[in-house]
Amino acid sequence: MPFTDTSTAPVDFVAVAPKSKSKSKTTTAGAAATVTATGVVGTRIPGRRLTAGLLPLLAEAELLDSPAGWGPAATAAGAFRLEPVRLGRHLELLTGWMNDPEVAAYWELAGPAAVTAAHVRAQLDGNGHSIPCLGLLDGTPMSYWEIYRADLDPLSRHYPARPHDTGIHLLIGDGTNRGRGLGTILLRAVADLVLDNRPRCTRVLAEPDIRNTPSVSAFLNSGFRCSAEIDLPGKRAALMVRERALRNLL
């Protein structure tokens, strides 16, 4: 089962962001705001009026440096990019993926659309530390990702976290795309996107189940190293780390 206050499952799996009422200061292109639990003061967005719908975007910009604006990555498999999930457009697709037996075995989100919606909405309505995204390869949605601040996640209780540690998890939705080495290609691409677009992040993390040899191998082949084995709720995990300082060596 993906991480609520537990950990996530093998190569493809993620955390749900808890809600927060803490203060944060956010600056995004053309905007500056002080966000509090009760409202926003001193906000100016040229041509736009600040609404409740903009608050998740402000939180995202502060905590994860806006994955929506990271742009595409050129890979051996094609042009890859992340697109933040919008339930109104993407729920049917995600529900189908979550009901795939190979995916359901780890995510435990099989069932009606409401099950998937609740999982995704918990992140969209949270404090912005976990951003659910679709992975598009040459414009076609083919994977689901959750990019999250590992240092702000319950995972941080299980390892020596550093500020701005960023966690990644994924699932490849279409079975025809599995077993072709895409996991390795895309893990490297997304880790590079994180490091290129999050200058404060010094390392990218993941925690596949230690028993899932293919998942661990995919991380090792994409420039991660196994830093430690850690006990998480429901599994023993390999703490996989890709260091900024070593990204050109591994």
VEXDREN-2710 file (C-alpha; in Angstrom, 1 decimal):
% VEXDREN-2710
k/r/px/py/pz
1/MET/0.0/0.0/0.0
2/PRO/1.4/3.4/-0.8
3/PHE/2.6/5.6/2.0
4/THR/0.1/7.5/4.1
5/ASP/2.0/7.2/7.4
6/THR/3.8/4.1/6.2
7/SER/6.3/3.6/3.4
8/THR/5.8/3.0/-0.3
9/ALA/6.2/-0.2/-2.2
10/PRO/8.8/-1.1/-4.9
11/VAL/10.1/0.9/-7.8
12/ASP/6.8/2.3/-8.6
13/PHE/5.3/3.6/-5.3
14/VAL/4.7/6.7/-3.2
15/ALA/3.6/8.9/-0.3
16/VAL/0.5/10.9/0.5
17/ALA/1.2/14.4/1.7
18/PRO/-0.2/15.3/5.1
19/LYS/-2.1/18.6/5.5
20/SER/-0.2/21.5/7.1
21/LYS/-1.2/24.8/8.5
22/SER/2.2/26.2/8.8
23/LYS/3.3/29.6/7.4
24/SER/5.4/29.8/4.2
25/LYS/6.6/32.6/2.0
26/THR/6.3/32.0/-1.7
27/THR/7.6/33.7/-4.7
28/THR/6.7/32.7/-8.2
29/ALA/7.0/34.4/-11.6
30/GLY/5.4/37.8/-11.2
31/ALA/3.9/37.1/-7.7
32/ALA/4.9/37.4/-4.1
33/ALA/2.7/36.3/-1.2
34/THR/2.7/35.4/2.5
35/VAL/0.5/32.3/2.9
36/THR/-1.1/31.6/6.3
37/ALA/-3.7/29.2/7.6
38/THR/-6.3/31.9/7.3
39/GLY/-5.4/33.6/4.1
40/VAL/-2.9/35.5/1.9
41/VAL/-1.8/39.0/2.4
42/GLY/0.3/41.3/0.2
43/THR/-0.2/39.3/-2.9
44/ARG/0.1/40.8/-6.4
45/ILE/-0.2/38.6/-9.5
46/PRO/-0.3/40.7/-12.7
47/GLY/-3.5/40.0/-14.6
48/ARG/-4.8/37.5/-12.1
49/ARG/-6.7/37.6/-8.8
50/LEU/-5.5/35.2/-6.1
51/THR/-8.1/32.6/-5.5
52/ALA/-8.2/29.4/-3.4
53/GLY/-7.4/27.4/-6.5
54/LEU/-4.0/29.1/-6.8
55/LEU/-2.9/28.2/-3.3
56/PRO/-1.8/24.6/-4.3
57/LEU/0.3/26.1/-7.1
58/LEU/2.0/28.5/-4.7
59/ALA/2.7/25.7/-2.2
60/GLU/4.1/23.6/-5.1
61/ALA/6.4/26.4/-6.2
62/GLU/7.7/26.8/-2.7
63/LEU/8.3/23.1/-1.7
64/LEU/9.2/21.4/-5.0
65/ASP/10.1/24.2/-7.4
66/SER/7.2/23.7/-9.7
67/PRO/7.5/20.3/-11.5
68/ALA/4.9/21.6/-14.0
69/GLY/7.5/23.9/-15.5
70/TRP/10.4/21.6/-15.6
71/GLY/10.0/20.9/-19.3
72/PRO/10.9/17.8/-21.3
73/ALA/13.8/15.5/-21.0
74/ALA/15.4/13.8/-24.1
75/THR/15.8/10.1/-23.5
76/ALA/16.7/7.1/-25.6
77/ALA/13.0/6.2/-25.6
78/GLY/11.7/9.6/-26.7
79/ALA/10.9/13.0/-25.2
80/PHE/9.6/12.6/-21.6
81/ARG/7.9/15.1/-19.4
82/LEU/5.9/15.3/-16.2
83/GLU/2.4/16.8/-16.2
84/PRO/0.7/17.4/-12.8
85/VAL/-2.4/15.2/-12.4
86/ARG/-5.8/16.9/-12.8
87/LEU/-8.5/14.6/-11.5
88/GLY/-11.1/16.0/-13.9
89/ARG/-9.0/14.9/-16.8
90/HIS/-6.9/12.0/-15.6
91/LEU/-9.0/10.0/-13.1
92/GLU/-10.3/7.4/-15.6
93/LEU/-6.9/6.7/-16.9
94/LEU/-5.3/6.4/-13.4
95/THR/-8.2/4.2/-12.2
96/GLY/-7.5/1.8/-15.0
97/TRP/-3.9/1.6/-14.2
98/MET/-4.6/1.1/-10.5
99/ASN/-6.8/-1.9/-11.4
100/ASP/-4.1/-3.6/-13.4
101/PRO/-3.2/-6.7/-11.2
102/GLU/0.6/-6.0/-11.4
103/VAL/0.1/-2.5/-10.1
104/ALA/-2.7/-3.4/-7.6
105/ALA/-0.4/-5.9/-6.0
106/TYR/1.8/-3.1/-4.7
107/TRP/-0.5/0.0/-4.5
108/GLU/-3.6/-1.8/-3.2
109/LEU/-5.8/0.9/-4.8
110/ALA/-7.8/-1.4/-7.0
111/GLY/-11.5/-0.6/-7.0
112/PRO/-13.8/2.1/-8.2
113/ALA/-12.6/5.6/-9.3
114/ALA/-13.4/6.9/-5.8
115/VAL/-10.5/4.9/-4.4
116/THR/-7.9/6.4/-6.8
117/ALA/-9.4/9.8/-6.4
118/ALA/-9.1/9.8/-2.6
119/HIS/-5.4/8.8/-2.9
120/VAL/-4.6/11.5/-5.4
121/ARG/-6.8/14.2/-3.7
122/ALA/-5.0/13.7/-0.4
123/GLN/-1.9/15.0/-2.1
124/LEU/-3.6/17.8/-4.1
125/ASP/-5.3/19.0/-0.9
126/GLY/-2.2/18.6/1.2
127/ASN/0.6/21.1/1.9
128/GLY/2.3/20.6/-1.5
129/HIS/5.1/18.3/-0.3
130/SER/4.0/15.6/-2.7
131/ILE/3.0/16.3/-6.3
132/PRO/1.2/13.5/-8.3
133/CYS/2.1/13.6/-12.0
134/LEU/1.6/11.8/-15.3
135/GLY/4.7/10.8/-17.2
136/LEU/4.2/11.5/-20.9
137/LEU/6.5/9.8/-23.5
138/ASP/6.4/11.5/-26.9
139/GLY/3.1/13.1/-25.7
140/THR/1.4/9.9/-24.6
141/PRO/0.6/9.3/-20.9
142/MET/2.3/6.0/-19.9
143/SER/3.3/6.3/-16.3
144/TYR/2.3/7.8/-12.9
145/TRP/4.8/9.6/-10.7
146/GLU/4.8/11.2/-7.3
147/ILE/7.6/13.7/-6.7
148/TYR/7.9/14.5/-3.0
149/ARG/9.9/16.2/-0.3
150/ALA/11.4/13.2/1.5
151/ASP/12.7/15.5/4.3
152/LEU/9.1/16.5/5.0
153/ASP/7.6/13.1/4.7
154/PRO/7.2/10.3/7.3
155/LEU/10.0/8.6/5.5
156/SER/12.4/11.1/7.1
157/ARG/11.9/9.3/10.5
158/HIS/13.7/6.3/9.1
159/TYR/16.9/7.8/7.7
160/PRO/19.2/10.8/8.3
161/ALA/17.3/13.3/6.1
162/ARG/18.9/16.4/4.6
163/PRO/17.0/19.6/3.7
164/HIS/15.3/19.4/0.3
165/ASP/15.9/15.6/-0.1
166/THR/13.5/14.7/-3.0
167/GLY/11.8/11.3/-3.3
168/ILE/10.6/9.8/-6.5
169/HIS/8.3/6.8/-7.2
170/LEU/6.6/5.6/-10.3
171/LEU/4.4/3.0/-11.9
172/ILE/4.3/2.2/-15.6
173/GLY/0.7/2.0/-16.4
174/ASP/0.5/0.1/-19.7
175/GLY/1.8/-3.5/-19.4
176/THR/3.2/-3.3/-23.0
177/ASN/5.7/-0.7/-21.7
178/ARG/7.0/-3.0/-19.0
179/GLY/10.0/-5.3/-19.2
180/ARG/11.6/-3.1/-21.9
181/GLY/14.1/-1.2/-19.7
182/LEU/11.9/1.9/-19.6
183/GLY/12.0/2.0/-15.8
184/THR/15.8/2.5/-15.9
185/ILE/15.6/5.1/-18.6
186/LEU/12.9/7.1/-17.0
187/LEU/14.3/6.9/-13.4
188/ARG/17.5/8.5/-14.7
189/ALA/15.6/11.1/-16.7
190/VAL/13.4/12.1/-13.7
191/ALA/16.3/12.2/-11.3
192/ASP/18.1/14.5/-13.7
193/LEU/15.0/16.7/-14.0
194/VAL/14.9/17.0/-10.2
195/LEU/18.6/17.9/-9.9
196/ASP/18.5/20.3/-12.8
197/ASN/15.4/22.1/-11.5
198/ARG/15.9/21.9/-7.8
199/PRO/19.2/23.6/-7.1
200/ARG/18.7/23.2/-3.3
201/CYS/18.3/19.4/-3.6
202/THR/21.6/17.5/-3.2
203/ARG/20.2/14.0/-3.6
204/VAL/17.3/12.0/-5.0
205/LEU/15.9/9.1/-3.0
206/ALA/13.7/6.0/-3.4
207/GLU/12.9/3.0/-1.2
208/PRO/12.0/-0.1/-3.2
209/ASP/11.1/-3.3/-1.4
210/ILE/14.4/-5.2/-0.9
211/ARG/12.7/-8.3/-2.2
212/ASN/11.9/-6.6/-5.5
213/THR/15.2/-7.4/-7.3
214/PRO/14.1/-5.9/-10.7
215/SER/13.2/-2.7/-9.0
216/VAL/16.5/-2.4/-7.1
217/SER/18.3/-3.3/-10.3
218/ALA/16.5/-0.5/-12.2
219/PHE/17.6/2.0/-9.7
220/LEU/21.2/0.8/-9.7
221/ASN/21.3/0.9/-13.4
222/SER/20.0/4.5/-13.4
223/GLY/22.7/5.9/-11.2
224/PHE/21.4/5.3/-7.8
225/ARG/23.3/3.4/-5.1
226/CYS/22.0/1.4/-2.2
227/SER/22.8/3.5/0.9
228/ALA/21.2/1.2/3.5
229/GLU/18.5/-1.3/4.2
230/ILE/15.7/0.2/6.4
231/ASP/12.7/-1.2/8.1
232/LEU/9.5/0.6/7.1
233/PRO/5.9/-0.3/7.9
234/GLY/5.0/-3.3/5.8
235/LYS/8.4/-3.9/4.2
236/ARG/12.1/-3.9/4.4
237/ALA/13.4/-1.4/1.9
238/ALA/16.6/-0.6/0.0
239/LEU/17.3/3.1/0.5
240/MET/18.4/4.2/-3.0
241/VAL/20.3/7.4/-3.3
242/ARG/21.5/9.4/-6.3
243/GLU/23.9/12.2/-5.2
244/ARG/24.2/15.4/-7.1
245/ALA/28.0/15.2/-6.6
246/LEU/28.2/11.8/-8.3
247/ARG/25.6/12.3/-11.0
248/ASN/28.2/12.4/-13.8
249/LEU/30.1/9.4/-12.5
250/LEU/27.3/6.9/-12.0
END
